[in-house]
Amino acid sequence: MKKIGLVGGMTPESTTAYYQMLIDLGRESWDDPLHNPVVLIYSIDLAEMVAHQDVGDGDRVAELLVDALEKLRIAGAEVGALTANTPHVFFDRIQSGTTLPLISIVDTTLDHTRNLGVGRALLLGTNATMTGAMYPDAFTAEGIEIVTPGGDDREFINHSIYAELAAGTVTPELRQQYLEICSRQIEDRAVDAVILGCTEIPLVLRPGDLPVPLIDTAQCHAAALFAHAVAVN
């Protein structure tokens, strides 16, 4: 099995979730409970990355992530992943800067969404994810429409991710606000799935909360990463 390298810290909560999902996938796949995937984690300082991101310095964001991936490669990683949606805005730039093969969260989410037969999906995430082209471009090419909340709802989601979910804080009020936003979008815009396009949003929304499927991008990503790591070349 290939050694897996994770760029973590974006946030620590999502990094922990990725590690646990990879361990669980190993336990489901192998009879021996002591047989675990080898996972290397390089946890970055999120504040540094966000500071560059906020001033539009995408080149520096990409440089920081390439440096982390190269450290993982030198340490022995054979396949890598960024444990957050937002930095995938720079995915092509990052992949071109490292020889470590990367698995894209957008591509793996697209595969899962297409298999569900979804025609229109609501995308939740940071402002960079919701306003960026990475999801609409990839999904539109496959005949799937991406819609996002507007105005105050979008700002609320973005703020909650950085101010609360990044710190692992989930209150009943926060959860209720997310449910109300999604319910309005499902009713008004006839969406047939909700993409949790931030790896912290599963802290708030859970399967069965809404009348349409929730697509957990981190779960899709981890499953594809594990499958790649165990595939026979």
Order of alpha helices (4+ residues) and beta strands (2+ residues): beta-alpha-beta-alpha-alpha-beta-alpha-alpha-beta-alpha-alpha-beta-alpha-alpha-beta-beta-alpha
